[in-house]
Amino acid sequence: MEHIIPACPILTKEQHTKRHDTVCNQVHFNIYKETGAKLDNEHWYDHVPKSVETSHEGKVTILWNKREPTDLFLIIKWTS
């Protein structure tokens, strides 16, 4: 399978997104724990992120897959 995925742009994008979201899900879960936001599950792999959540004290807003405007300008170069 390792040799098929890089050859197909559709599979590459799908697999990359899946891996990315899996890692981000664990980070998101840990942020919930650290900020005191309400967790629905005990384990990170069962965690279903909400698009917007506020910490227990209301001091932190946690976003999931949301665009956030910044003053930072990035140039991303794709190579084939």
ZIDA-V851536 format. One record per residue. RES is the residue in three letters. SS is DSSP state (h for helix, s for strand, l for the rest). NEAR is the number of other C-alpha atoms within 10 Angstrom. Layout:
RES|SS|NEAR ; RES|SS|NEAR
//
This chain:
MET|l|5 ; GLU|h|6 ; HIS|h|7 ; ILE|h|10 ; ILE|h|15 ; PRO|l|13 ; ALA|l|10 ; CYS|l|10 ; PRO|h|11 ; ILE|h|11 ; LEU|h|13 ; THR|h|14 ; LYS|h|12 ; GLU|h|12 ; GLN|h|14 ; HIS|h|13 ; THR|h|12 ; LYS|h|12 ; ARG|h|11 ; HIS|h|11 ; ASP|h|15 ; THR|h|14 ; VAL|h|13 ; CYS|h|15 ; ASN|h|19 ; GLN|h|17 ; VAL|h|13 ; HIS|h|21 ; PHE|h|21 ; ASN|h|14 ; ILE|h|15 ; TYR|h|21 ; LYS|h|13 ; GLU|h|10 ; THR|h|17 ; GLY|l|15 ; ALA|l|19 ; LYS|l|12 ; LEU|l|14 ; ASP|l|10 ; ASN|l|11 ; GLU|l|9 ; HIS|l|11 ; TRP|h|17 ; TYR|h|12 ; ASP|h|12 ; HIS|l|15 ; VAL|l|13 ; PRO|l|20 ; LYS|l|11 ; SER|l|10 ; VAL|s|11 ; GLU|s|16 ; THR|s|16 ; SER|l|17 ; HIS|l|13 ; GLU|l|9 ; GLY|l|11 ; LYS|l|9 ; VAL|l|15 ; THR|s|13 ; ILE|s|18 ; LEU|s|15 ; TRP|l|14 ; ASN|l|11 ; LYS|l|9 ; ARG|l|7 ; GLU|l|6 ; PRO|l|6 ; THR|l|6 ; ASP|l|5 ; LEU|l|5 ; PHE|l|6 ; LEU|l|6 ; ILE|l|5 ; ILE|l|6 ; LYS|l|5 ; TRP|l|5 ; THR|l|4 ; SER|l|2
//
